[in-house]
Amino acid sequence: MTVPQPQSRKAPHHVPTVPHALADEIRPGQSLELLKELHILTRDGKLNQDSRRKLKQVNHLCQFIEKLLHELAKQQPPNANANANTITLADHGAGKSYLGFILYDLFFRQHSESHIYGIETRAELVQKSCNLATRLNFDRMTFLNLTVAQSAQSTACPDRIDLVTALHACDTATDDAIAFGLQKHARFMVLVPCCQAEVARLLNQNKAKSLSGTPLSELWRHPLHTREMGSHLTNVLRCLYLQACGYHVCVTELVGWEHSLKNELIVARYTGQHHRSAADRLRVLLAEFGLMPLLHTRFTALIDNAAHVGVSTCE
Ligand SMILES: C[S@@+](CC[C@H](N)C(=O)[O-])C[C@H]1O[C@@H](n2cnc3c(N)ncnc32)[C@H](O)[C@@H]1O
């Protein structure tokens, strides 16, 4: 038995029907050919246990991001000017670009002016993604063999990127993705941070001093706690920074990623309301935890826009 696919979605490599056994997992209109190319489906179109879970996870995240994309599409006045329909998405630490490819298949394919940029440091993955995009005629996908930080300076990326994603981008790549999003005036940032060592390193450096301070410093006396505390604190600081820079922030769990310890989903939506209190609290936390050097590396907008942050507030 097969489940019909919508007639309107034409594309080379598009398989018109979904076998009944896959109907619960495959989204209507989703390209089976793409899923085979991504090795989510086997060559004979089957799902094994691992890939079933992977597909569920990626589809779940895509559904969530698609809602934001539809919101962006509604906000863009059609035909008002040459770029009006353009929706741009940059996926940082793209890896094999599962996320980008599936989003392209489900959304970007039908939005003819829109474009996905995949940023990845591993040249072989970038090359594979380029080849796959060519094979599938996904011609509005660009893959850049750059670090996140380099991509912010690259002319290959447009000045405006509407939506920034960073899914398990390693270590400080999430911080670079936030800096990228701020520079590109992103309307949304969807971040699932990976482990981050920078803050834990600084906590370690100042341990002797901190542990003679308040009892709260007991929270990071033991190395394992230093790491966990560093990771948690990192995400708290990131959220405050985004709020200080005019974003509304929602922190939740990435459902379906229970097997991963790193399943914190941070969704930032630009509102233009700069939280004075978030900026103040961020500074206090940096001072309390001996992290002030980060003000000049990670949280530079607080210095650059010192006059601006706190002009308008919301709580
Ligand atoms: C854990 S993988 C995640 C891949 C993909 N986002 C996913 O969830 O399937 C992290 C990827 O980020 C890349 N990466 C790490 N640091 C990076 C940086 N600074 N700039 C760009 N890519 C980076 C790595 O090469 C790796 O492919």
The ligand as a Gaussian input file, in Angstrom:
#p B3LYP/6-31G(d) Opt

LIG

0 1
 C       28.654000      17.598000      15.922000
 S       28.767000      18.095000      14.271000
 C       27.114000      18.598000      13.954000
 C       26.762000      18.516000      12.512000
 C       25.324000      18.905000      12.175000
 N       25.014000      20.250000      12.572000
 C       24.355000      17.920000      12.785000
 O       23.775000      18.220000      13.829000
 O       24.196000      16.819000      12.222000
 C       29.622000      19.643000      14.388000
 C       30.166000      20.136000      13.055000
 O       30.644000      21.469000      13.225000
 C       31.850000      21.625000      12.491000
 N       32.550000      22.745000      13.126000
 C       33.193000      22.755000      14.315000
 N       33.691000      23.965000      14.590000
 C       33.339000      24.762000      13.554000
 C       33.553000      26.133000      13.254000
 N       34.196000      26.932000      14.093000
 N       33.060000      26.628000      12.105000
 C       32.369000      25.816000      11.244000
 N       32.137000      24.504000      11.472000
 C       32.619000      23.987000      12.613000
 C       32.523000      20.272000      12.611000
 O       33.453000      20.041000      11.587000
 C       31.340000      19.318000      12.554000
 O       31.074000      18.897000      11.244000

